[in-house]
């Protein structure tokens, strides 16, 4: 009996991808049937945007699934990647890398995100666990992560200003597939996002550390009785979180070509929406949810105008949370316990 | 009184009432991360009632508080089906839906915001804040307040002791809604203008943090938390991002060293000379 949500996606892997693919195909088919080419274009760009949401949503769902902890620093890790990359590039620190400087900058950005995530682990989760027993059952880490959200965002504001900055990527190419224009960077980043999530899924399912993570997700006490060194495995979650948020931030930077201290806010909230839609704690749920939110965003802009996005997405979330708290694809054991 | 000082005092009063609205639900063990949505309902209701419908100021304030209380009552039923992280997410979603709706609605001015033609002076805000504070102290001393504390501390034990947990939680949401709506009403009438962008997720987060850092065990918590985070920075003339940076650092350290908040029951007991009179 566990109060923790558990990693549903890791346990029932087969239906997940099938459902995600089916949902995607059905939505594309509906789009083509209703609106023709314009809609297809919106669907494609929705899916590409959804790939970013998906990666961030997987970071959220992983932390909740294993540690029962809603980590509000994830949007800032996403933002730190972009801003650190821009800071390094514009400061001229990477001139040695020559034409690949932008790539080196983004790689450094991801490293910064992972380091920041480990700092959060060190100063909130680990410390609190030692002092107050099982911190996962409490709102304390949540509030602490909100504190870190404020700290990171304002550190960036103080050191780099509040302006949106241009992050130029030296390649720009479009593919024309059956009359639809798709940017190559978008396509590459979509593929990369899928690869990262697939790799994570493999790690959870097949490796020793993945098995340890799933055991902790089931029950931390039993895990440590069975010989899992919880104190050493928990940082892995934070490394993965930083990695996922960082990769998503780097891809977003490449796709949209600018960075700002607030770039994580919108993506972060949409990713939370995606996670809830798909089912908290389920990796495949987060993937499907991310794609659904990306699609809902571009399609609701197409049909109802730009202001309607928040209402469409969050209305959907509210309905899901109330009617089916485990989400569209979630496992059955969530929503219990008091944080 | 200088315009600057009265501006600080006005926002302090509004935030204090808002914080008490969030506190009442938190005292009963429910975390509401959609507070800005409730406040927006109060603000827009007042703006519409006093502006378009032409009602007197007093009537619009009371009506706005009642409308928000009703929303709190109605939303508590679906929200209370969820717990823990899920309740945080559900209330967060509620706040986002309200903000999204107001941003999209033509009746309430959409992204352009809405001008509120009537005005209340600062003293009304001060009176409102004082009344809310005293009302919360009274509430926490009643049987309902005791039941709220019991539900917060141990839900199962409260059920065994005969507390109607669901009724207490619904009552907490309703009363919290009324307070939050009142804060929105006074905000709208004092500032004369409301826009959906003001009632964003960050506002909900900040007010929730005031309450949690102040402490949810006693009614002193929101007062101390709000003073700590709105008046102190003004006194020390810390502005802009530096203020929020310090705010964030304080939160992280508070959670590590004193996660129950600044004011706790045992602190009150130690400070008061009545000793056992506050046994809890």
Interface residues (C-beta under 8 A of the other chain):
Chain A: X64 X68 X70 X123 X124 X127 X128 X131 X132 X138 X139 X140 X141 X142 X143 X144 X146 X147 X148 X149 X150 X151 X152 X153 X154 X155 X157 X158 X265 X269 X272 X273 X276 X280 X305 X307 X308 X309 X310 X311 X312 X313 X314 X315 X317 X318 X321 X322 X325 X334 X335 X336 X337 X338 X339
Chain B: X29 X31 X78 X79 X81 X82 X83 X84 X85 X86 X88 X89 X90 X92 X93 X94 X96 X97 X99 X100 X101 X103 X104 X110 X111 X155 X201 X205 X209 X212 X241 X242 X244 X245 X247 X248 X249 X250 X251 X252 X255 X256 X259
